[in-house]
């Protein structure tokens, strides 16, 4: 029964957040600071999710093949490689590290 309570509370919370967003006056959304934060927030959330999925395993810090693949992707991005090449580099390095480490 606790799972259903959690689902219900989550659904109500999501509805409340959406309703709050609809009730914000349009003038507030046109402010330059709000527009800039709204543009940067998805990038920050995606970066945080990537870091958490790459370097965390429960409560511990892990440096494994995923970290090597992310580093390879970062190097490819710095070198301004096309997106598909960035992904391919990350996949190749990750697979290579996993193959070598067994």
C-alpha angles and dihedrals in degrees: 000000000000090000091058091050090052091049091050094048091048092050091049091047092052091049091049092051092050091047091049090052091052092049095055110109116248091237091064091053092053095060113113094232093052092047092050093048091048089053094048100041098078091050092051093047092049091049091050092049091049092050093047094048093045104043105027132079107176106302098343136083114243129193107190141127092308091060091050091051091049090050090051090050090050091052091049090050092050088052088052095240119171116269096253090052090051091053092044092051091050092048094047095048093045092049092046094051091047091049092050096045093048 
